[in-house]
Amino acid sequence: MRHGSRARLAAVGVAASGALLLAGCGAANESAPPAGGGSAPAASNVSGTIAGAGSSAQQAAMQSWIAGFTAVAPEATVNYDPSGSGAGRDQFIGNAVQFAGSDAALDDEELPLAQQRCGGADNVVQIPAYISPIAVVYNLQGVDKLQLSASTIAKIFNRQITTWNDPAIAADNPGVQLPATAITPVNRSDKSGTTENFTQYLAAAAGADWPHKASGDWPVSGGEAAQGTSGVVSAVKGGQGTIGYADESQAGDLGKVAVKVGSAYVGPTPDAAAAVVENSPRVEGKGKNNFAIELARDTAQSGTYPIVLVTYEIACTTYPDAAQAGVVRAFLDHVISEDGQKAAADAAGSAPITSTQRSQYQTAVDAIAAGS
């Protein structure tokens, strides 16, 4: 399915001081990095401006990456517009931005378009640099802990379970006093990688109880819709009996559902999210610099949390502007570095990538250079 640009722009960038900047798509060309592969040029030697757009779920992590990068590369500017994953992919394919952040990998229709933009099948870079659980968040007075199976979650969001004291919810929560409050599901109004990841989980783990295909567009009418991750969190927080889904890092003090995995219930922790990613295979045949993975959504393995969001940083290995190539390369080098991953974990509660993953992704980052 081709993704239309429907998300409204809400530009956010972070400079060395950590202050917010207005996003832009301009580019400077003050200096050029080395044109070949090998180790990435020192960040302090790059200059110019690049723009990215996409996932709002990784916004806190992106702010930390940009702040850390521009602190050591004062002549470089990175702007990022958290306009939603679908909008980010569209803008990247349309050559409007130099990189994109997306909570879903390029699909079978988008990937050829991205390959055309980048100049070849092996020229598209997709790195899963941000790993975080998607929390099923709720606001229900008197209920501090809540456990739900995939089937129960699916029926709630498909509007088949409409009150909090429904027998299916009670069966997941023995001994918990559940009120007869009406349930108000909150979903994303914009095309969203978070929605796509959440519906992938429901389609894989809930079986017939979720009769919809996985999609970045919410498939169920009714309920309440909100723009972006922050919109969903605000809507759930502002209601009573509300339930939604959002990147755990932005869930704040809302209640977070422990999801049934096998015979146990697992909360949305970074370690549990990382465990699913570690046990998920790479999608083969999509290009040597494409590290998209097939997430194990229906896992029964203990200690894993299957509603996980993996945000890909999408770029090209070749840019016509040498300054842009240098900044993209140095910035992504920082993103996947140990320091960059730690900063994201501190800012957003994400799970750092492993050293094995880092060494794999480094080959793609090192391939970024100027070209025709």
Disulfide bonds with the S-S distance in Angstrom:
Cys118-Cys316 1.98
